[in-house]
Amino acid sequence: MVVSVSMKRKTIVIGILGIIVAVILLFLFLIFLHIIPFDFQEQVLKAQPIEKPQTYITMTEQQLQEFPHLKEAILTGRIIRISWDEARNLLDFFGNKDHYIKYNDQYYEIMIGTT
């Protein structure tokens, strides 16, 4: 079977166009992943009463006003859903220190995670 030169050229052009389309689709998919925020996993916060730890941060009422969900977790003992921004702010507040606080003469371990 003899294949003409123009037929070979068409096959090569179609193959190259297929590769270009695949690269463009991959690029668009990666942009989509980067732009769209993923809140599929919820951020949660829990304040667990504990015995006095070796190190802790003493929280004042004024400081807790900056973290209303932390105060709610302390007062209710429940697991509280929080935004990514609030989780990030709490982690920034604690820095590299352990997540132990003292509030109203009670000590708490603060746990931040995902569900």
N, C-alpha and C positions, 0 to 999 in steps of 0.2 A: 504494500500500500504506500503510495507516494503522498506526502504531505507538502503542500505548497509553502513557500516562504511566507506569504501573507497570512496563512493559517497559523504558522508558528508565531509570527509577530502578534496576532490577535490573542493567542493563548498567553504569551508573555505579558502583554499589556493588561489583560484581564487579571492575571495573577498579581501583577504589581498594584493595580487598582484595588484588589481585594485586600492586600496587605496594608495599603494606605487607609482604607476604610476601617480596618480592624484597629490600627494604631489610633485613629481619630476617635473611635468609640471607646477605646481604653482610656484615652486622655480625658474625654468627657466624663466617664465614670469616675475617674480619680478626682476630677474637679467637684463632682457631685458629692463624693465622700468628704471632701475637705470643707465644702461650704455648708452642708446641711448639719445642724447640731444633732448629736445622737443622745437623746434622753431615754433610750430604751431601758437602761438600768437606772433605777432611782437611787438617789443619795439618801442615806438615813443617818440619824444621829441618836445616840443613847447616852444617858448619864447614869452610870451605875454607882450607887453608894459603896464605899470601900472603907477599910481601916486607914489610918493615917499613913500615907506613903512617905518615902524618904524625901522626895522632891515634889513640889506642887506650886501652882500659881494661885495666889489669893485673888478671887474675883470680887469686885465691889458691885453694888447694885447698878451703879452708873455704867460699868463695863458690860454687865449683862444686858443693859438696854440696847447695846450695839448688836447683840446676838439673841433676839427674842425667841428663836426656836430652841436655843440652848437653855434658856430660862424655863421654857415650857417642858423640855425633857427632864430638867432637874425637879421641877415642881410636880410633874405627873408620873415620872418614872416610866413613861411610855417611849416607844421607838417613834421618832418624829421624822417625817419626810422633809427634806430640805433641797434647795436648788444647788446646782453645781457651783454657782458663785458663792453661796453661803458656805458650802463645804470648803471651798478654796480659801475663803476669808478666815474660817476657823483654823485651818491648817497653817495659814500664814501667821495667825496670832500665836499658835503654839510653837511654831518654828521647829527646831530640832529637839525641843524638850519633850518629856513625857506628857501625855495628855491627862494630867491629874490637876484638879482644882480644889480649892477650899472655898465654900460659900456658906455663910451663916453657920459657922462652926461644924460643918459637915464636909467630908471629903468625897470626891467623885472621880471616877475614871470616865473620860469622855471618849466615846467610840464613834468614829465616822467611817462609813463604808457604803457598799452598794448592795442592792437586793438582786 
